[in-house]
Amino acid sequence: MPVEVVGVNDVLNGLKFIDENMRVKIRAAIDPLMRGVALKAKGFVPGNSSVLSGWVKPISSGITYKPFPKYDASVVRAGIGYNPGENKTMKNGFKVSNYVYNVSRPGSIYETAGRLNPQGRAPFEFRTSYGEGGTYSKKSGKSKALTAYNSNNPFASQQFIEALEPVTSQPKIKGMRSGGRKTKGRLIFKAWAQDSPKVYESILKAINDTTVDFTKMTYIKKKKAA
């Protein structure tokens, strides 16, 4: 019994339709959720009285170097936002690019400080048998090379990080690759860790809904040979 496919034009039209339909559905599904991530991240910004007092002091005038940025909660909140990015249909598919950003200097520092060295860059004393040496720290966490450490407060880095809350890691989600250390944080990455499962679920639902719409546009009809 041969099978005759009826509605080939509908199938071809459906293939053209599916890209645009899925793009629109995915964007509509994740747009409010991503806005919610940005809003939640702003809620994680600590007040000026919740960070080390030295971080909120005004920067001295007349300095000739780039200073450590002064913390201001209002500046950090203003630097967090949402951008729908580039959303368009192309010849070979579609692109949906939505992201939450944290662009202020104090906000970026609060977000990521201690991500590489959770205990800070604690220095140590090194002396030879002849009494020569000084205060040093490792150039990086895995490096054996040392660099001279000259500071009025050698343990400032360690004390700074200890005063902050721990960074939040991303949850393990089936089928999704972990971003590792680079996706740990205290503001937007913390908010994403809490809400990302809902975002991924909404994307899958949008894909499934598109499949239903595509099926409605096409059909296969079996016909007996005469």
Buried (B, 14 or more C-beta within 10 A) or exposed (E): EEEEEBBEEEBEEBEEBBBEBBBBBBBEBBBEBBBBBBBBBBEBBBEBEEBBEBBBEEEEEEEEEEEBBBBBBEBBBBBBBBEBEEBEBEEEEBEBEBEBBBEBBBBBBBBBBBBEBBEBBBBEEEEEEEEEEEEBBBEEEEEEEBEEBEEEEBEBBBEBBEBBEEBBBBEEEEEEEEEEEEBBBBBBBBBBBBBBEBBBEBBEEBBEBBEEBBEEBBEEEEEEEE
